[in-house]
Amino acid sequence: MIQAGIELATDEGIFAAPEGGACVAALKKLLANGFLQAEERIVIYNTGAGLKYLEAFSARFPRATSLEQDKLGGLITPR
């Protein structure tokens, strides 16, 4: 889910929630096994924003911090 979400952000500029990434991953598998065809019209719903799941994505994009105070706070938590 996370990898597919990163690919969606890279290819389409959409910072999708992990469930949106799961839809992209499922689509790839359905295309690969022939259940869906590339020429079909396919709609994928992204029901959330990646900003709500920064902790899930943070494992793939660790922040280099040198001071303990740099680790505190962030987008959601005030310093």
HELIX and SHEET records of a PDB file:
HELIX    1   1 ILE A    2  GLU A   12  1                                  11    
HELIX    2   2 PRO A   18  ALA A   32  1                                  15    
HELIX    3   3 GLY A   50  TYR A   53  5                                   4    
HELIX    4   4 LEU A   54  SER A   58  1                                   5    
HELIX    5   5 GLU A   68  LYS A   71  1                                   4    
END                                                                             
